[in-house]
Amino acid sequence: MANNIKDYRKIKSATQEEMAKHIGIGRTALSRIENGAYSPSAKTMQKISNYFNAPIGDIFFNTDVSKNDTEG
């Protein structure tokens, strides 16, 4: 599943380890989610959304967010 987790994580200056610990999953699991190799559960999506204080749709379904931000 394509997502913008890496972009959001860079903005927040968080490592995978820090983020994974905060949302309660392993770093390897987060890496697999971030790289699109694994689709997270709805509960994990919500935790990621809360971590970034951003809508789930912007993180997981609007993969053009970073492109749109640079066009404005």
C-alpha positions, 0 to 999 in steps of 0.5 A: 500500500502506497503511503506518505509515512516517510515524508511525514516522519522526516517533517517530524524529524522522527526515526522509525524506532521512535515512531514505532515505539510511540505507536506500539509496533516493532520497527521492522513492522513500521519499515514494512508498512512505510515501504508498502510491503505490508498493509496496516490494520485500521487500528494501526492506521489510526495510531499513525494518523494520531502520531502525525496529527494528520488525516488517514487519507492524507497519509495512506491514500493521497500519495501526491501530498509532497508533490502538491506541497511543492507546487503551491 
